[in-house]
């Protein structure tokens, strides 16, 4: 499958820079910054990361993440957040995510998306029903607010895709994609974007690289999922949003273009995702 590589004028490359579509700003390892988040924020700007979405996994994190977004977002760094409950949370936490509570918490403009929700059968198969019910409620909140979903999918691709389809989900991101092209295609057919993390740079990730290579260029995103999954050449170290250009660089090698062009392309795609219903 051949795709045209988008070539952007230099002015647009500078405007878009890099977007980290998925990071956990409240969980970063700040040791090298003397415990100061401001150091990681400065590193983002130095790396030309101009936008990032901070991901919430539990209601207990909301105030901390919202404070980070309001404190550090400015004219050079556009910060937003998601609202949702991670599928690996305890059953009582999963059940606390009612449609009404999700909608009420996620109404504000600084909340860009609903999630991180989804299914994870790698860590737990005993609470499948609770995970599935939570995912369905997140979908309903997303539909009500017209904000995209952020979907976590691990060892659960069939059930995840089936629930997204049966509940009418059509707007969101499959984050940290680790499946094959067939799964990507099924998600794309539902209207989702696919986000690739540092895993795409690992030598062992041929299946994921094949999927990235086949992606329609207007539906691909990049992320760090920091502090996890640092890309080559930072693999094995704590990850941070400043490393998202390394993800872009690896994809650029597959596409035969510059990392700046991948940065511009994925930044524009993220913009289109947020504007889908506006």
For each residue, the residues with C-beta under 8 A, 3 or more apart:
1: 214
2:
3: 215 216 217 255
4: 217
5: 217 255 256 257 261
6: 217 261 264 265
7: 257 261
8: 12 13 16 261 264 265
9: 12 13
10: 13 14
11: 14 15
12: 8 9 15 16 264
13: 8 9 10 16 17 260 261 263 264
14: 10 11 17
15: 11 12
16: 8 12 13 19 50 263 264 267 268
17: 13 14 48 49 50 51 263 264 267
18: 47 48 49 50 51 222 244 245 248 263 266 267
19: 16 49 50 51 52 221 222 244 263 266 267 270
20: 23 44 49 51 52 53 222 223 224 226 241 244
21: 52 53 173 175 195 221 222 223 266 270
22: 53 55 116 150 173 175 176 195 197 223 224 225
23: 20 28 52 53 54 55 223 224 225 226 240 241
24: 27 28 54 55 57 225 226 227 228
25: 28 37 40 52 54 65 68 79 241
26: 54 61 64 65 68
27: 24 227
28: 23 24 25 37 40 226 227 238 240
29: 32 227 238 240
30: 33 34 35 36 37 39 40
31: 34 35 238
32: 29 39
33: 30 36 37 38 39 40 43
34: 30 31 39
35: 30 31
36: 30 33 39 40
37: 25 28 30 33 40 41 68 72
38: 33 41 42 72
39: 30 32 33 34 36 42 43
40: 25 28 30 33 36 37 43 44 240 241 242
41: 37 38 44 45 72 77
42: 38 39 45 46
43: 33 39 40 46 47 240 241 242
44: 20 40 41 47 49 52 77 240 241 242
45: 41 42 48 49 50 76 77
46: 42 43 242
47: 18 43 44 241 242 243 244 245
48: 17 18 45 245 263
49: 17 18 19 20 44 45 52 77 241 242 244 245
50: 16 17 18 19 45 76 77 78 267
51: 17 18 19 20 77 78 79 80 267 270
52: 19 20 21 23 25 44 49 77 78 79 80 241
53: 20 21 22 23 79 80 81 82 112 113 150
54: 23 24 25 26 65 68 69 79 80 81 82
55: 22 23 24 81 82 115 116 150
56: 59 61 62 65 81 82 83 84 116
57: 24 61 84 85 86 89 116
58: 61 85 86 89 93
59: 56 62 85 93 96 97 101 105
60:
61: 26 56 57 58 64 65
62: 56 59 65 66 83 105
63: 66 67
64: 26 61 67 68
65: 25 26 54 56 61 62 68 69 81
66: 62 63 69 70 81 108 110
67: 63 64 70 71
68: 25 26 37 54 64 65 71 72 79
69: 54 65 66 72 73 79 80 81 110
70: 66 67 73 110
71: 67 68
72: 37 38 41 68 69 77 79
73: 69 70 77 78 79 80 110
74: 77
75:
76: 45 50
77: 41 44 45 49 50 51 52 72 73 74
78: 50 51 52 73
79: 25 51 52 53 54 68 69 72 73 110
80: 51 52 53 54 69 73 110 111 112 113
81: 53 54 55 56 65 66 69 110 111 112
82: 53 54 55 56 111 112 113 114 115 116 150
83: 56 62 102 105 106 111 113 114 115
84: 56 57 97 102 113 114 115 116 117 138 150
85: 57 58 59 89 93 94 96 97 117 134 138
86: 57 58 89 116 117 120 152
87: 94 117 118 119 120 131 134 135 152
88: 120 123 124
89: 57 58 85 86 93 94
90: 93 94
91: 94 95 127 130
92: 95 96
93: 58 59 85 89 90 96 97
94: 85 87 89 90 91 97 127 130 131 133 134
95: 91 92 130 133 134
96: 59 85 92 93 101
97: 59 84 85 93 94 101 102 117 134 137 138
98: 101 102 137
99: 102 103 137 140 141 144
100: 103 104
101: 59 96 97 98 104 105
102: 83 84 97 98 99 105 106 114 137 138 141
103: 99 100 106 107 141 144 145
104: 100 101 107
105: 59 62 83 101 102 111
106: 83 102 103 111 114 141 145 147
107: 103 104 111 145
108: 66 111
109:
110: 66 69 70 73 79 80 81
111: 80 81 82 83 105 106 107 108 147
112: 53 80 81 82 147 148 274
113: 53 80 82 83 84 142 147 148 149 150 172 173
114: 82 83 84 102 106 117 138 141 142 145 147 148 149 150 172
115: 55 82 83 84 118 138 149 150 151 152 172 173 175
116: 22 55 56 57 82 84 86 150 151 152 175
117: 84 85 86 87 97 114 134 135 138 149 150 151 152
118: 87 115 131 135 151 152 153 154 156 160
119: 87 128 131 132 135 152 153 154 156 159 160 163
120: 86 87 88 123 124 131 152 153 154 155 156
121: 124 125 128 154 155 156 159
122: 154 155
123: 88 120 154
124: 88 120 121 127 131
125: 121 128
126:
127: 91 94 124 130 131
128: 119 121 125 131 132 159
129: 132 133
130: 91 94 95 127 133 134
131: 87 94 118 119 120 124 127 128 134 135
132: 119 128 129 135 136 159 163
133: 94 95 129 130 136 137
134: 85 87 94 95 97 117 130 131 137 138
135: 87 117 118 119 131 132 138 139 160 163 167
136: 132 133 139 140 163 167
137: 97 98 99 102 133 134 140 141
138: 84 85 97 102 114 115 117 134 135 141 142 149
139: 135 136 142 143 149 163 164 167 168 169
140: 99 136 137 143 144 167
141: 99 102 103 106 114 137 138 144 145
142: 113 114 138 139 145 146 147 148 149 169 171 172
143: 139 140 146 168 169
144: 99 103 140 141
145: 103 106 107 114 141 142
146: 142 143 171 277
147: 106 111 112 113 114 142 171
148: 112 113 114 142 171 172 173 273 274 276
149: 113 114 115 117 138 139 142 169 171 172 173
150: 22 53 55 82 84 113 114 115 116 117 172 173 175
151: 115 116 117 118 160 164 172 173 174 175 192
152: 86 87 115 116 117 118 119 120 175 176
153: 118 119 120 156 157 160 174 178 179
154: 118 119 120 121 122 123 178
155: 120 121 122
156: 118 119 120 121 153 159 160
157: 153 160 161 179 183
158: 161 162
159: 119 121 128 132 156 162 163
160: 118 119 135 151 153 156 157 163 164
161: 157 158 164 165 183 186 187 190
162: 158 159 165 166
163: 119 132 135 136 139 159 160 166 167 169
164: 139 151 160 161 167 169 187 190 192
165: 161 162 168 169 190
166: 162 163
167: 135 136 139 140 163 164
168: 139 143 165
169: 139 142 143 149 163 164 165 172 190 192
170: 190 191 192
171: 142 146 147 148 149 191 192 273 276 277
172: 113 114 115 142 148 149 150 151 169 192 193 273
173: 21 22 113 115 148 149 150 151 192 193 194 195 221 273
174: 151 153 177 184 187 192 193 194 195
175: 21 22 115 116 150 151 152 195 197 223 225
176: 22 152 195 196 197 199 223 225 229
177: 174 184 194 195 196 197 208 211 212
178: 153 154 199 208
179: 153 157 183 184 207 208 211
180: 183 184 207 210 211
181: 184 185 210 211 214
182: 185 186
183: 157 161 179 180 186 187 211
184: 174 177 179 180 181 187 188 194 211 214 215
185: 181 182 188 189
186: 161 182 183 189 190
187: 161 164 174 183 184 190 192 194
188: 184 185 191 192 194 216 219
189: 185 186
190: 161 164 165 169 170 186 187
191: 170 171 188
192: 151 164 169 170 171 172 173 174 187 188 219
193: 172 173 174 219 220 221 269 273
194: 173 174 177 184 187 188 211 215 219 220 221
195: 21 22 173 174 175 176 177 220 221 222 223
196: 176 177 199 200 208 212 220 221 222 223 247 251
197: 22 175 176 177 200 222 223 224 225 229 231 247
198: 201 202 224 225 229 230 231 232 234 235 239 243 246 247
199: 176 178 196 202 205 208 229
200: 196 197 205 208 209 212 231 247 250 251
201: 198 205 231 232 235 246 247 250
202: 198 199 205 232 235
203:
204:
205: 199 200 201 202 208 209
206: 209 210
207: 179 180 210 211
208: 177 178 179 196 199 200 205 211 212
209: 200 205 206 212 213 254
210: 180 181 206 207 213 214
211: 177 179 180 181 183 184 194 207 208 214 215
212: 177 196 200 208 209 215 220 251 254
213: 209 210 254 255
214: 1 181 184 210 211
215: 3 184 194 211 212 219 220
216: 3 188 219 220
217: 3 4 5 6 220 255 265
218: 269 272
219: 188 192 193 194 215 216 269
220: 193 194 195 196 212 215 216 217 251 265 266 269
221: 19 21 173 193 194 195 196 266 269 270 273
222: 18 19 20 21 195 196 197 244 247 248 251 262 263 266
223: 20 21 22 23 175 176 195 196 197 244 247
224: 20 22 23 197 198 229 230 231 239 240 241 243 244 247
225: 22 23 24 175 176 197 198 228 229 239
226: 20 23 24 28 229 230 238 239 240 241 243
227: 24 27 28 29 238 239 240
228: 24 225 239
229: 176 197 198 199 224 225 226 239
230: 198 224 226 234 235 236 237 238 239 240 243
231: 197 198 200 201 224 234 235 239 243 246 247 250
232: 198 201 202 235 246 250
233: 246
234: 198 230 231 237 239 243 246
235: 198 201 202 230 231 232
236: 230
237: 230 234
238: 28 29 31 226 227 230
239: 198 224 225 226 227 228 229 230 231 234 243
240: 23 28 29 40 43 44 224 226 227 230 243
241: 20 23 25 40 43 44 47 49 52 224 226 244
242: 40 43 44 46 47 49 245
243: 47 198 224 226 230 231 234 239 240 246 247
244: 18 19 20 47 49 222 223 224 241 247 248
245: 18 47 48 49 242 248 249 259 263
246: 198 201 231 232 233 234 243 249 250
247: 196 197 198 200 201 222 223 224 231 243 244 250 251
248: 18 222 244 245 251 252 259 260 262 263 266
249: 245 246 252 253 259 262
250: 200 201 231 232 246 247 253 254
251: 196 200 212 220 222 247 248 254 255 262
252: 248 249 255 256 257 258 259 261 262
253: 249 250 256
254: 209 212 213 250 251
255: 3 5 213 217 251 252 261 262
256: 5 252 253
257: 5 7 252 261 262
258: 252 261 262
259: 245 248 249 252 262 263
260: 13 248 263 264
261: 5 6 7 8 13 252 255 257 258 264 265
262: 222 248 249 251 252 255 257 258 259 265 266
263: 13 16 17 18 19 48 222 245 248 259 260 266 267
264: 6 8 12 13 16 17 260 261 267 268
265: 6 8 217 220 261 262 268 269
266: 18 19 21 220 221 222 248 262 263 269 270
267: 16 17 18 19 50 51 263 264 270 271
268: 16 264 265 271 272
269: 193 218 219 220 221 265 266 272 273
270: 19 21 51 221 266 267 273 274
271: 267 268 274 275
272: 218 268 269 275 276
273: 148 171 172 173 193 221 269 270 276
274: 112 148 270 271 278
275: 271 272 278
276: 148 171 272 273
277: 146 171
278: 274 275
